């Protein structure tokens, strides 16, 4: 499988060369900024302007209707936590399911130093030396592993997560990586591990499975899940009956079924992360029977394995903020809009004049800009395209709005190809080719974990020489 991912990504030499040259171009740029702030004092906004804006944007000042709810939510997972399983049942389950809990998984973080497939011996030595320097830092202070992974790791799939690859079973990773990962003790840092991807530094965060305690826990959880699924429909039916027959309170259902009544804060329709993000709950809660008559809702299937019954305990109708409360903010908005228009108009006139050689402007000190922006972030990213579209007859000029509503005139005085950027971007291309297989494999394994309940049959692993092993999995 690894060979498939390794060979599934490629770029042509011509494309790589053109891409590197494109990214390695730099232009020398100075700026002249026309700020909108200089026009604010000259702008007068009338009451009619404010009123007109308010009426045209009335939806922006509408506070939607809100409710406070009491509700009971139940799921198989909730029920499973309340179910007691006997030791005899666990022993019986393990007897009929001998593989449960036997597969060991490890949670490993790593720092990857990519070695391009065509790296020279000297380049490989340099990369290894850098890896050894970082390894020394990690060994000196293991608590810095995640920070160093974010700074140095060249695995895009895990670097931002501090190098964490999550849990995986034996046979998933390449053999050299796999062997070390499953030999570490919790918290232990490995030495350098060499694979076809480069040099890795590994840290074992946690492990699970492979012992009697894990097998017992897995069996207990499986039995709890089975019994909870069987009990769920009965509980939902009883919940529906009790809340229907006692429509003015959730307390009878709570007491009879031992289910907690939860109370919400103020909620509005479609509020994310709440029960009111579900369209079926919205329909039930805002029905006349629930909203006006203050009865319990019907039991709603949330579609995620849980069920909810709710009642409204308080209600606020939709309201509109009065004009007097928002007049000042509208005035400020209109002033900013007009000031930005005035800055843009003046900027375009000044740009035309400087292009025609009629005026000289006081430009800032020049800075180098590539298609990826400038190092000190003084150039607005949205203007980079305009800068590189300007003619190569220097000095040339370009203009663009900035994020503050101002207008910036850019003076371009030269262009060059930066050798350091060429070397850097060539490494980027090599890194993409080398890393893509690992990134794709990580994503593929993660997607499988999300879709399937996987357990590894260690007794059915077949060794296949130095290329690793194939594991049968359910």
VEXMI-294678 format. One record per residue (C-alpha): residue in one letter; x negated, y negated, z negated. Coordinates in steps of 0.001 Angstrom, whole numbers, padded with zeros to 6 digits, always signed. Layout:
N
aXYZ ...
END
This chain:
474
x+000000+000000+000000 x-002864-002377-000787 x-004350-001798+002664 x-001025-002794+004203 x-000940-006106+002342 x-004609-006736+003068 x-004051-006421+006811 x-000654-008132+006966 x-002004-011695+007121 x-004397-013196+009643 x-005118-016455+011477 x-006868-016953+014801 x-010399-018378+014861 x-009221-021260+017071 x-006433-022167+014670 x-008783-021992+011689 x-011318-024269+013398 x-008704-026856+014376 x-007080-026721+010957 x-010405-027258+009178 x-011301-030218+011413 x-007889-031776+010875 x-008112-031517+007096 x-011722-032742+007087 x-011064-036072+008820 x-011449-039144+006624 x-010508-042736+007346 x-011879-045787+005559 x-008907-047815+004373 x-008277-051130+002583 x-004922-052451+001381 x-002997-055694+001236 x+000093-055411-000978 x+003174-057612-000747 x+004993-057085-004033 x+008774-057540-004245 x+008376-059085-007705 x+007263-062412-006204 x+010736-062865-004692 x+012880-062031-007735 x+012990-065569-009155 x+014278-066902-005830 x+017235-064516-005652 x+020678-065412-006984 x+023323-062708-007276 x+026933-063896-007360 x+029727-062410-009449 x+031489-061384-006256 x+028359-059469-005159 x+028330-057612-008480 x+032051-056859-008299 x+031791-055638-004719 x+028876-053320-005570 x+030758-052011-008612 x+033832-051199-006540 x+031813-049543-003774 x+029905-047376-006280 x+032692-046808-008789 x+031934-043053-008861 x+028519-043845-010337 x+030202-045426-013352 x+032783-042707-013950 x+032422-040576-017067 x+033991-037170-016274 x+036520-035515-018548 x+034966-033531-021385 x+036046-030801-023778 x+034871-029217-026982 x+035415-025473-027046 x+035617-022572-029397 x+034885-019312-027636 x+034000-015666-028083 x+031530-014135-025654 x+030824-010421-025557 x+028567-008246-023406 x+027183-004725-023418 x+023849-006133-024592 x+025551-007787-027572 x+027370-004590-028476 x+024197-002515-028088 x+022523-004473-030886 x+025267-003413-033310 x+025202+000302-032485 x+023389+002660-034855 x+021805+005749-033316 x+020930+008769-035457 x+017528+010458-035467 x+019229+013653-034318 x+020689+011896-031265 x+017275+010417-030433 x+015600+013834-030707 x+018280+015403-028514 x+017912+012650-025904 x+014129+013038-025779 x+014501+016791-025390 x+016623+016309-022274 x+014596+013284-021060 x+010951+014219-021833 x+009483+011460-019652 x+011160+008585-021517 x+008605+006228-023061 x+005612+008234-021845 x+004404+005810-019189 x+001980+003221-020514 x+002055-000344-019222 x-000349-003192-019904 x+000027-006964-019798 x-003243-008335-018444 x-004487-011818-017614 x-007371-012316-015205 x-009608-014986-013724 x-010452-014291-010087 x-013488-015590-008218 x-012801-014817-004571 x-015601-013442-002409 x-014850-013940+001318 x-015085-010765+003381 x-017883-012280+005497 x-019824-013811+002586 x-023608-013626+002813 x-025652-012044+000040 x-026680-015522-001109 x-023068-016742-001238 x-022019-013646-003160 x-024824-014229-005665 x-023716-017836-006162 x-020090-016800-006738 x-021161-014114-009200 x-023323-016613-011081 x-020352-018970-011411 x-018183-016098-012647 x-020816-015201-015252 x-020883-018811-016480 x-017114-018785-017003 x-017318-015325-018605 x-019777-016732-021146 x-017313-019537-021960 x-014478-017035-022402 x-016573-014770-024623 x-017594-017766-026746 x-013970-018838-027263 x-011311-016317-026108 x-008539-018793-027027 x-009551-020842-023958 x-008871-017970-021528 x-005587-019409-020198 x-007034-022906-019775 x-010103-021557-017960 x-007879-019396-015732 x-005877-022472-014718 x-009112-024324-013967 x-011146-021658-012186 x-009006-018706-011057 x-008479-018454-007305 x-005454-016161-007584 x-002578-018537-006707 x+000000-016080-008016 x-001248-016161-011610 x-003600-019128-012120 x-000845-021561-013112 x+000391-019005-015662 x-003000-018861-017355 x-003939-015809-015299 x-001084-013679-016690 x-000086-010835-014347 x+002670-009501-016616 x+003200-005816-017399 x+002250-003169-014832 x+001722+000586-014864 x-001246+002712-013874 x-001901+003030-010162 x-000399-000357-009264 x-003675-002289-009089 x-006824-001382-007162 x-008825+001434-008846 x-011694-000626-010316 x-009277-003191-011767 x-006890-000472-012970 x-009616+001498-014755 x-010813-001471-016803 x-007313-002813-017518 x-006248+000470-019128 x-009475+000837-021127 x-009308-002495-022991 x-008130-002985-026557 x-005580-005710-027278 x-007225-009142-027072 x-010450-007694-025629 x-012261-009504-022793 x-013862-007405-020054 x-017152-007977-018321 x-017126-008881-014626 x-015044-006433-012598 x-015799-006292-008877 x-013077-005399-006361 x-012563-006087-002668 x-010997-009408-003718 x-014030-010669-005629 x-015024-010841-009295 x-012440-010627-012084 x-012535-011363-015807 x-009782-009412-017593 x-008067-009882-020935 x-005566-007408-022391 x-002613-009305-023864 x-000423-006353-024848 x+000419-002742-024045 x+003522-000638-024397 x+004581+002962-023942 x+002585+006148-024040 x+003135+007032-027725 x+005800+008632-029934 x+007019+005325-031364 x+007551+003914-027863 x+009372+007074-026788 x+011697+006900-029815 x+012394+003213-029207 x+013083+003786-025503 x+015458+006644-026332 x+017261+004566-028962 x+017707+001653-026544 x+018933+003963-023775 x+021536+005517-026091 x+022614+002096-027368 x+023041+000918-023786 x+025070+003996-022835 x+027388+003700-025820 x+027740-000073-025393 x+028820+000336-021769 x+031428+002888-022863 x+032616+000610-025672 x+032658-002642-023681 x+035887-002126-021741 x+037719-001025-024876 x+036458-004123-026716 x+037492-006421-023850 x+040977-004875-023761 x+041379-005337-027522 x+040048-008897-027296 x+042601-009673-024607 x+045460-008181-026648 x+044616-009948-029919 x+043962-013377-028382 x+047196-013119-026360 x+049305-012091-029347 x+047667-014733-031587 x+047383-017544-029024 x+046660-020394-031458 x+043375-019144-032912 x+040346-016968-032186 x+039913-016020-035845 x+042109-012881-035765 x+040087-011471-032846 x+036835-012425-034528 x+037778-010623-037754 x+039233-007521-036127 x+036420-006975-033624 x+033567-008443-035688 x+032694-010938-032945 x+031347-014421-033680 x+033300-017549-032734 x+030981-020115-031164 x+031637-023869-031044 x+030320-026042-028238 x+029339-029689-028158 x+031076-031963-025649 x+030953-030289-022232 x+031912-031446-018761 x+032788-029327-015737 x+029892-027490-014086 x+027477-028395-016906 x+024518-026104-016315 x+023455-023681-019007 x+026912-023582-020619 x+030049-021478-020267 x+031537-024363-018266 x+029067-023736-015457 x+031268-020773-014478 x+034124-021641-012054 x+036452-019027-013581 x+036002-020485-017070 x+036583-024004-015720 x+039826-022891-014107 x+040979-021203-017315 x+039971-024008-019709 x+041480-026823-017650 x+044775-025019-017088 x+047838-026627-018714 x+048324-023674-021047 x+044839-024018-022536 x+044209-027766-022203 x+047650-029141-023079 x+049280-026348-025080 x+046026-025522-026925 x+046423-021777-026396 x+043639-019260-026020 x+042547-018629-022457 x+042696-015241-020841 x+039527-013165-021124 x+037279-014214-018238 x+034791-011916-016509 x+031671-014103-016194 x+030197-011898-013472 x+026951-011390-015393 x+028101-008473-017540 x+029690-010681-020198 x+033277-011726-020955 x+034555-014967-022506 x+037779-016131-024122 x+037974-019837-025009 x+040215-022509-026480 x+040014-026312-026390 x+039544-028003-029767 x+039073-031567-028470 x+039413-033419-025177 x+038291-036688-023588 x+039940-037834-020371 x+037777-039149-017551 x+036996-042850-017974 x+035215-045574-016052 x+032596-047806-017623 x+033927-051391-017622 x+032244-053862-015297 x+031138-055977-018251 x+029029-053068-019549 x+027175-052491-016283 x+027057-055988-014787 x+023468-056646-015910 x+022138-053391-014444 x+023989-054003-011156 x+022513-057507-010952 x+019006-056102-011469 x+019605-053426-008815 x+020828-055956-006250 x+017864-058227-006960 x+015432-055357-006457 x+017130-054379-003197 x+016980-057910-001807 x+013396-058394-003008 x+012355-055163-001275 x+014007-056337+001953 x+012191-059681+001732 x+008862-057945+001057 x+009406-055640+004031 x+010335-058532+006330 x+007293-060570+005299 x+005070-057498+005545 x+006112-056707+009097 x+005508-060330+010125 x+002074-060339+008481 x+001234-056992+010110 x+002069-058357+013557 x-000024-061470+012875 x-003086-059578+011665 x-002853-057152+014599 x-002817-060160+016932 x-005830-061653+015151 x-003881-064727+014019 x-004492-064345+010276 x-007040-062864+007910 x-005802-061131+004788 x-007573-060509+001498 x-007803-056714+001615 x-008898-054599-001349 x-012195-052730-001466 x-012135-049815+001000 x-011530-046221-000015 x-011762-042921+001874 x-008519-041154+002733 x-008002-037659+004142 x-004749-036076+005245 x-004513-034724+001694 x-004642-038272+000256 x-007342-040163-001622 x-009179-039129-004770 x-008081-042082-006921 x-004425-041873-005782 x-004348-045551-004793 x-002847-044759-001381 x+000849-043906-001392 x+001180-040319-000014 x+004044-041432+002248 x+001665-043863+004015 x-001027-041312+004906 x+000751-040283+008109 x+001001-043927+009216 x-002707-044423+008499 x-003745-041469+010675 x-001378-042488+013476 x-003069-045892+013780 x-005321-046312+016873 x-009009-045378+016704 x-010003-048826+017985 x-011236-050171+014661 x-010284-052217+012830 x-006724-051007+013273 x-003724-051624+011068 x-000645-049841+009755 x+002168-050815+007435 x+004527-048906+005155 x+006849-049353+002196 x+005563-048096-001137 x+007473-046396-003938 x+007811-049686-005854 x+009740-051368-003041 x+006750-053360-001831 x+005187-053457+001612 x+001549-052485+002126 x-000616-053380+005122 x-003486-050934+005624 x-006711-051908+007382 x-008538-048899+008871 x-012192-049612+009637 x-013575-046199+010522 x-013174-042436+010739 x-015577-039579+010113 x-015675-035856+009534 x-016875-035141+005998 x-019295-032145+005960 x-018403-031404+002344 x-014715-031276+003234 x-015514-029012+006201 x-017333-026551+003934 x-014614-026819+001293 x-011774-026273+003754 x-013558-023347+005414 x-013632-021731+001977 x-009932-022488+001613 x-009204-020584+004834 x-011388-017677+003708 x-009659-017745+000349 x-006231-017626+001968 x-007184-014553+003983 x-008710-012828+000933 x-006080-013795-001625 x-002921-013363+000406 x-002904-009599-000030 x-003085-009840-003834 x-000478-012624-003929 x+001865-010640-001683 x+001376-007474-003707 x+002055-009291-006992 x+005247-010791-005553 x+006326-007425-004138 x+005778-005611-007436 x+007615-008379-009325 x+010581-008124-006954 x+010729-004362-007481 x+010697-004848-011249 x+013619-007265-010953 x+015630-004889-008778 x+014937-001491-010298 x+014442+000202-013648 x+011051+001820-013029 x+009403+004543-015100 x+006130+006199-014119 x+005813+010016-014096 x+002268+010454-015335 x+002461+014228-015065 x+003156+013867-011337 x+000287+011526-010479 x-001807+012907-007652 x-005417+011875-007477 x-006563+010907-004018 x-010290+010368-004305 x-011843+006956-004697 x-008870+005188-003108 x-006799+005416-006300 x-003765+007490-007123 x-000157+007779-006032 x+002476+007837-008764 x+005984+009119-008330 x+008419+006697-009931 x+012101+006546-010695 
END
